[in-house]
């Protein structure tokens, strides 16, 4: 965990990508690197981001001086060979070094980096899903975990995670019993239209704020709608209506879980087929939360407001890693154990390696990068837990992505600075 202090506030970070985003780095490559890292982070929810950073910097340090003396044709050949080694390593890993995934409390604990609070709640979720169907299929189990909701709130003096059957919503109002509900996938605002919308007649059906409000409230009254759940934001004046409850910024996956075939984009399209009768109950330990009897949720309680983001992301990383391993149904041994196995395999092929200069250079680079990674883990063993489990796909995608980004960086011949008129006075 890192703490970044500014003149007016401070923030905690555990994810390296979030930390880099906040640092005042002015290097010319920074924007390209951070955009790549952000895309990768969003794809895997944090898994293998450190691996991507490590391999990128290690490859760059290995090649950037060397490539000053070689032409672009040579560079291309070396990178192609390097990518071939990674592709072959992926096949070798799946055949020789991967382990079949089976779920128990210890396996989940190792996936969660020995963070017991997180692993216990995920194991409780697994036991609940299994209790619903003793013969549950792999596909059904994956669907349950993909639909698992997660919210983080401030409460208690220590961190806690609770698994709750049902979908939890932060409504801040007491709701009990069955309520006529509609689901809006979009914003409930006067000027909102979805991408691709071009129905000019509908755009002109209202002209003033008051007429728009009247139209919306009339439709809701006509169908006796009590609760409106929306994936986007809701107009402030609508939220002030006392006889309706508007719930905004709910993830689309939650709306689909509650009623895949009942989603609306515009209230003006509402008919009887879109109306759901959902059962709402108050959460006993937190009156500001409401449960809908569908789906499942893990509530994460933290003691301080300043810890919400970092703790939320820490749990999300564990949940994401678990989902990726469950989806692939295999895993790799972490803590550099897999890299050691792979290094030994490729090192044993050295005697038979009588190929071109570019192939041999790529081979040496790949081995050296693995070796540096292994040494880094061992030299800082006090910071790394042993016997961890890693996701298969994100690890190899991190290796491939580091090469793709390196290709771009190595093609940059010069860095040109654009100066303003004020700077010209110094020339």
N, C-alpha and C positions, 0 to 999 in steps of 0.2 A: 504494500500500500504506500502511495506517495501523497504528500500534501502540498498543493500549489497555493502560495500566498500572494495576493495582490495588495494594492494599497487600501482597498475597501472590503475585501472578503478573502475567504479561503475555500478550497475544494479538495476533497479526497478522491484519489483514483487508484484503481488496481489494474485496470485494463491499459496496456501500453498505448493503444491507439487513442484513447481518450486523453491520456497524458500528453502525447505528442501534439494533439489538436490544440492544447492550451499553451504550449510553449512558444515563445516568440522567436521562431526559427526563420531566418532570412535567406537561407541557402537557395540558389536557383532551382535545384531539383525538388525542393520541399513540396510544392503544390502537386507535382506529378506523383511523388511517393505517397503523400497523404491521401490523395484521391484513390489510388490503388488500394491502400490499406483500408480505407473506409468501405470501399466496395466489397472487399474480401470479408471484412468484419460483418457487414450486413448479410452477406451470403451464409456465413456459418455462425453468426451470433457470437463471435469472439474466438471460436476454436481455431487453434494453430496460427494466430496472428503473430505471436512471438517467434514461432518457427519461420514464418515468412520474413520478418525483420532480420532474423539472424542469418538466414541463407542469402538474403539480398546483400547485406553488408559484407559477408564473408566472400561471396563471389566477386563483388565489386572490388574489394581490396586485393583479391588475387589477380584480377584481369586488367584493372584500369591502367597500370603502368606498362604491362606487357603489350596491350593492344596499341599503345602509342607507336610501337615498332612494327606493327603488322597491318596489312591492308584489310579492307572490309570483307573481302572474299574469305580470308582466313578466319575472321571473326565469325562469319556466318556458319562455316563448317564446324567450328568448335562448339558453337551454341547448338547446332543440330545434333552433334554427337552427345552433348550434355543432356539434351532432352531425350535422346534415345536411352541413355543410361537410366534416367528417371522412369521412363515408360517400362523398361525391362525390370527395374527394381520393383515397380508396382505389381507386375505379374509374379515376380519371385516372392514378394512379401505375401501375396494372397495364397500362393501354393505352399510356402515353407514356414512362414513366421506368424501368420495371423491365427487367432484363436476364435473358435465358435462362441457366440454370445449366449450365455444362459444367465438368468436373473436370480440373484440372491442378494442379501443385505451387504455382504462383503464386496461383491462386484460393483454395486452401486456406490459404495463408500470409496472405492478406488477411482471410479469415474469422477466423483465429486471432490477429488484431491483431499480426501480424509476430512472433509467438512461435514461432521456428523449431523448437524442441524438440517442441512440440505438433503443428505442421502436418506435420512430417516423419513422425511416427508415424501420423497419420491418412492421409497419402498412401500410406504403406506398406500400411496396411490396405486402401485402395482397390485398389492394385495386386494384392494377394493375392486379394481377392474377384473381381477381374476375371480373374485367372489361372485361377480355378476354372471360369469360364464366359465365354468370349470374347464371347458374345452375351447377356450378363447384362442382364436387363430393369431398368428403373427401380425397379419394385416389389421385385424380388429384392435389389437393391443396398440399398434402404432397410431391408429386413428384416435384412440382415447388419449394418448400422450400428446399428440399434435393439437388436440382440442382442449388440453388442460390449461386453464386460466391461471394467472399469477398476478397478485397485487401486493404492494408494499405499503405499510402504514406505520406511523409512530405510536408506540404503546409499550408498556412494561419497561423494566430496567435492564433487560438483556434481550438479545435477538432470539426470536422463536419463529418456527415455520409450522403451520397447521394445514393438514389436508382436510378439505371439506367437500363432501358430495353435494353437487349443485353449483350453479353459477352465481358468484357474488358480485353485486353491483353497489357502488358507493353513491347512494341516492340522497342521504341526509334527511329523509322523511320516513315516517312510519307507514308501511304498507302491509296489509294483511289480506290473504285470500286471493281468489281468482280475479284478474283484471283484464279488461279488453285492451289489447296491446297491438301496436303496429311497429314495424322495424323499417328504418330509413337508412339506406346505404348512400350517404351523401350529406350535404349540409342543408339545414332548414333555415335558409336565408332568402330574402326577397330577390336578390340578383344572382342566385346560384343556378348554373346550368352545367351539366356534365359535358365532358369532352365529346365532340361529335354531334352535339345537340343542335338542330337547325330548324326546329318547328317554329316559324315566325308567328304563327297564329297564337300559340301558347305564350310566347314571349310578350305578346301585346294584350293578353287577356286581363292584365292588371296594370295600373299606371301609377298609383300612389301608395305610400306605406300603409295608410289606413285601409285602403281597399284590399291590399294583399293580406293584411292581418285579418280582415273580415272574411275573406275567402277561405283562408286556412282554418280559422275557428269554426266557420260554417260547416266545412267538410267534416271536421272532427266531431262536431255536435250531431251532424246527420247520422253518423255511424256509431255514436255513443262511445268514442274512444277515450279511455282513461289515462293510458300511459303511452308515450312516444319515445322509443329508444333509437338513437341516431348515432351513426359512425362519425359524423362531422360535428360542427358547431351549430348551436341553435340561437336564433335571434333573441336578444335580451328581453324584449317586451313579451315575447311568447312565453319565456320562462317565468315571467311575473304573473301569468294567469293562474289564479288560485284553484280552479276546478280541474286542471290538467297537470300531469307530471311529465316534464321533458328531461330525458337523460341523454347527455351528449358525450362524444369522444369515446365511444365503446368500440373495441376492435371489431373489424368486419368478420373475422373468424368466429367471434362470439355471436354475432347476429346470424350467421349461417348455421351455427349449432342450434340456436333457438328456433329458427324457421327458414331453412334454405329456400323453400318455394314461396315464401311470403314477403320477400324483400321488395321494398319500394324505392324508387329514386325520387319521385315527387308525390306529395300528398294528394295532389289533384288527380292522380291516377288510381286512388284508393277505391277498392270495392270489397265485397264481403269475403272474397278468397284471401285477402291479405290480413285479415283480422285473426289474431291468436288470443286464446284464453290461457294466460299463464298464471301459475300459483306462486304468490309472493309470501315469504315469511321473514320476520325480523331475526337477524343473527343474534343469538342470546348474549354473547360476550362483547358485542360492539353494536350499540343501537343505531349507528350511522351506516351500517351495512345491511343489505337485504339479500336474501337467498331466493333464487328461482330454481324450482325442482327439475333441473335439467343440466347435464354437463358436470364439471368438477373444477375445483379451484384450490390453489395453495395460497394461503395468506401468510405473508412474511412480515413480522413485526420487528421494528428496530427501535432503539431507545432515543435516537436523536434525529431531528429533521435533516441535519447535515449529512447523515449516513444513508438517506433513502436511495439516492442515485447509485452510490457505489455498491451497497448491499443488494439492491435490485439487480444490478448487472452481474454481480458475483453469482447469484443464484441462477440467473438467466444463462450464464456460461455453462454451468453444471447441467441444467435442463437441456440445453442445446446439444452438448456433448453426448448426453444420454440418448437423445432422439436420433442423432446421427449414427451412433453405434447400433441402436435398435433397428434403424432403417437398413443398414448394411448387414446386420446380424453377425458381424465379426468385429474384432478389435485388434489393436497392436499393443504390445507391452510398452509402457512409457518409461520415463526416467532414464532415457538414452539406451535402454536395453535393446529395443528393436534396431536402433542405429548401429549398435555394436555387432549385432547379428549380421546386419547387411554389410557392414565394413569387412567383417571376416570373410563373408561370401565373395565379395568382389576382390579382396586382397588375394584370395586363393586363385583367382583367375589371372594374376599378374604374369605368370610364367608363359601363358598362352597369348599374351597381348602383343602381337607383332604387326601392328597396324600402322596407319599413317601418323605423321607428326601431330596433326590436329586431333585425331582420335586419342592418341596417347596423352596429349595435353588435357583434353576433357576428362579422361579417365583419372589422371593424377589430381586434377582439380576436385572432382567429385569425391574421391577418397579423402583428400585433405580436408574438405568441408565437413564430411562425416566425422573425421577424427577430431577436428577442432570443436565440433558440437559435443562429442562425447567427453572430451577433456573439460570443456566449460561446465558441464553438469557435474562432473566428478570434483573439479576444483572448488566448486561452490555448493557442495553437497548439503551444507547446512541450510540452504534456501530451497532445496528441492526434496520433496517426499519420495520415498522409494516405492516400487511396486505399483506405480500409477498405470492407468489404462488410457490409451489415446484413440481418437477417432481415425479411421482409415482414410477416408476420402479427403478430409480437410488437410491432412498432413501432406499428401502427395500433390494436392492442388496448390498448397503453399510453396512447395519446391518448384512446380511448373510456373507459377505466377512470378516468383522471384527471377526466373530466367527471362520471362517475357518482358518484365520491367527493365531488367538489365540490358536487354537488346536495345531498348529505346534509349536508355541513358548512354550507352556506348556509341550511339550514332550522333550524339551532340558534339559538334566540332568546336563551336565557339559560343560564348555567352555574351550577348549584346545588351548593354544597359541603355534604356531610353531616358534621356534627361529632359527636364522641363526648361522653360525660358529663363527661370531664375538661375539655373545651373550654368547657363551659357556664359554668364559674366565671368566665370572662373577660367574659361578656355582662352 
